[in-house]
């Protein structure tokens, strides 16, 4: 296979990949969902921008915000659900008694 044939084949494969990627996310209602799916499929942010017709850097910002949102969600979950072994257990009557004697 010569260089010209290889370039033509690569171009056709790129077009097929773009068409399949666009078809895979066309039913998703929000852009962030499309970006998340394409990212999970292994596309780079610059490729996602090109596929969706967005400006360069758009999907990178969306992915970063999704990452921050996910991390904030896991941080609040870990704070609110601490294990009983690390928090002292006190009963309500005992606390009321301590407050009355203070």
LINWOFEN-V863289 format. One record per residue. RES is the residue in one letter. OMEGA is omega as a letter, one per 20 degrees, with the letter a starting at -180 (* if undefined). BURIAL is # if it has 9 or more other ideal C-beta (glycine too) atoms within 8 Angstrom, else .. Layout:
BEGIN
RES:OMEGA:BURIAL
RES:OMEGA:BURIAL
END
This chain:
BEGIN
X:a:.
X:a:.
X:a:.
X:r:.
X:r:.
X:r:#
X:r:.
X:r:.
X:r:#
X:r:.
X:r:.
X:r:.
X:r:.
X:r:.
X:r:.
X:r:.
X:r:.
X:r:#
X:r:.
X:r:.
X:r:#
X:r:#
X:a:.
X:a:#
X:a:#
X:a:.
X:a:.
X:a:.
X:a:.
X:r:.
X:a:.
X:r:.
X:r:#
X:a:#
X:r:#
X:r:#
X:r:#
X:r:#
X:r:#
X:r:.
X:r:.
X:r:.
X:r:#
X:a:.
X:r:#
X:r:.
X:r:#
X:r:#
X:a:#
X:a:.
X:a:#
X:r:#
X:a:.
X:r:#
X:a:.
X:r:.
X:a:.
X:a:#
X:r:#
X:r:.
X:r:.
X:r:#
X:r:#
X:r:.
X:r:.
X:r:#
X:r:.
X:r:.
X:r:.
X:a:.
X:r:.
X:r:.
X:r:.
X:r:.
X:r:.
X:r:.
X:a:.
X:r:.
X:a:.
X:a:.
X:r:.
X:a:.
X:a:.
X:a:.
X:a:.
X:r:.
X:a:.
X:a:.
X:r:.
X:r:.
X:a:.
X:r:.
X:a:.
X:r:.
X:r:#
X:r:.
X:r:.
X:r:.
X:a:.
X:a:.
X:a:.
X:*:.
END
